Amino acid sequence: MACIIWVVTNTSITKYAHSCVTLTQGETTLLIDPGAFTPQGPELLQSAHAVLITHDHPDHIDVNAVRAAIDARPELTVYGPAKVAELLSDDDTPGITVVEPGDTFGAAGFEVRAVGGQHAPLHPDMPAMTNVGYLVEDVYHPGDSYDVPNAPVETLLLPTSGPWTVFAQAVDFVRAVRPRQSVQIHDSLLSDAGRQAMTTFLGTDGLTGIPLLTLEPGQTL
């Protein structure tokens, strides 16, 4: 299957199913959120130089696949909040780094800053959940949140479906982040018509005035 690639400064960004993306500079690849909704996840884990996980929900982390990758490649470093580390860690598990909001670190040659800390609420009857967004250079992956980073963003990876998403909040989120462009992610629950509707309402001619790219797995830009 072909990749979906476009270029932001010197970084190639490849979108895979749902919320999974890779960022590549030269020969190094940073993998974000290889979850159970992403069939290519195990293959991507074989070649990634580092992995960022936003939170512990299965559509963002395939625990068995990540554990297998760590077992096969002890040099692989996985970053995520404490709940992710709890899922992955045995007493002797190497390469797992706990990330908290405000942390800055290098991963696969990229400068990364952790943003936010809380998953967007689903319902008042449900307990609060953790979520860490990642600003990787000037590309922002918010995970399942509308947290706005206090930094310029070139490309916003914009979640457009899920039980926590709210259209009005998504509009305000894009307006607040003010990226040069947005790319639709977290979109597995949408039909083709639904994706097109998000492009219409959240894109250049809609309520944000900012281009929203809607990309299918297998398409290449």
N, C-alpha and C positions, 0 to 999 in steps of 0.2 A: 504494500500500500504506500502510495506517495505521501510525502509530508506536506504540511501547510507551513510555508516559510515566508516571512517578510522581514525587512531589515530596518532596525532602529539604531541610528548611529553605527557602531561597529558590531552590533549584536544581532544574530539571527534568532528569531522566535518561531517555534514550531508548535502549533496547536494540535492536540490530540482530543479524543473523545472526552466530553464533560469538562472537568476543571483542570485537566492535566496539560502542562506545557513544558517545553524545554527551551532553554536559552543557551546559545552557543557562541563562543568567541574562539576563533582559531580551531584548535583541536580539543578544547575542553567544553563539556556540556553539564549544565545545571538542570536538574529535573525537579519539577514542582507538582505535588499532589498526584502521584500515580495510584489512583483509587480503583475500586472494584468495577466502576463503570467504564474503565479504560482498558480494552482488551490488550493493547500494546504494552501495558505497564510492566510485566515481567521482562519483556525484551528491552525496554528502555532502561530498566534498572541494571541490566548487564553492561551497558555502555556509559552510564552516567558517572561523572566524577564526584558529584555530591548531590544530595537530595534534600529538598525543603518540604516539610509537611505543615500545613496550616492548622489542622486539628484532627481529632481522632475519629471522625465519622467515616464509615466504610467507603463512601463515594470519593473520599480524599486520600485514604490510605488502605491499600490491600495488605493487611498485616502479614499474611503468610508469604506473599511475594517479597515484601521488604525484608522479612526475616531470612528468607532463602538467599536473597541477594547479599545480605550482611554475612551469612555463613560462608557463601562462596567467595566473597571478596572482602576480607577483613579490612582492607584499606578504604573501603567506601564509608563516607561520613554522612550521617543522617541528622538533620536539624529539625526540631519541632518542640512544641510546648510540653510541659511535664507529663500530661496525660498520654501523649504519643510515646514518650520514653517509657512509661509504665507498660504500655502494650508490647513494646519491642524488647524490653530489657530482661535478660537473665543476669545472674550475679557476675558472669564473666563476659557479657556482651560488649564488644568494643565499638567505637565509632559512632555513638549516639550522644548528641550534644543538646542539652535543654536550652531553649530560647525563651526569653522573656521580652515583653514590649520595651522598646528603647535600646535593646542590644544592637550593636553593630559588629559585623564580622566579615571575613572573607570566605567565600565558598566557590570552588572551581574557577578561581580567578576573578570573580565578581565581588563588588562591594555590596553588602546586603544590610538593610536595616529592618528590624522587626517593628511592626506597627499594630496598634489596637490592643487586643487582649481578650475581647469578649465576642462570642458568636452573636449574630443578630438574633433577637428573641423570636421564638416561634409562637408562644402563647404564655400568658401569665401563670398558668398552672404548671408549666414546665420549668425545671431549675435552670439557672444560668449556666452557660457552657463556655469553655475557653476557645479562642481562635486567635491566631497570630497571622497578620498579613505581612507580606514581604515586599519592600521596595528594593528591587535589584537594579542598581544603577538608576536609570530613569524609567524602568518598567515596574508597574505596581500590580501585584496579585493580592487582592484583599481576602482571599479565602471566602468564608461565609460571613461577610460583614460589610458595612458601609462606613468604616472608619476612614477618615481623611488624613493622609500623611501631610506633615508640615514641610513639604519639599516639592520642587517641580516634578511633574510626571509627563513624560513623553507619550507613553502608551499605557492606558488603563485596561486591564483585563476585567471586563465587566460581567458579573453574574446576572443572568436574565431569567432563571427559572429555579423553582424550589419552594418548599413550604414556608420559608422565612422571607422570601423576596416580596417587596412591595413596590409597585410601579412608581408611585409618587416619590418614595424615598430614593429609588434608583435615579430618577431625574435630578433630584437635589444633590445626590452623590456625585454624579458626573459634573454638574455645574460647580460644585465645591472643589473637586479635584482639578478641573480645568486642563485635561490632557490635550495633546495635539490630536490624538485619535483614541478611540476605544475599540476593543475587540470582544466579541460576545463569547463568554465561557459559561460553564455551569448551566448548559443549555440542553441537557439530555431529555428533560421532561417536556420540551416544546416540540410541536410538529413543525413542518416546514412553514406552514402559514403563521405559526406563532413566532418563529424566528424572524420572518419577514415583518411581522407587526412590530417587533422590538426594534428592528432596523428603522422602520418608518417613524415610530414615536420617540425613539431615543437617539436618533441620528441627526445628520446635518439639517434636514428639512423638518425635523420635529421639535421637541422641546428643549434640546440641549445646544443645537447649532454646531455639534462636534461630530465628525464622521464616526459611524459605528460599522466596523467590518463584521460580516457574518460569514463564517468560514466552515465548510464541511470537511470532516476527515477525508483525506485523499486529494484535496484541492491544494494547489501550489500557487502562491503569489510570488 
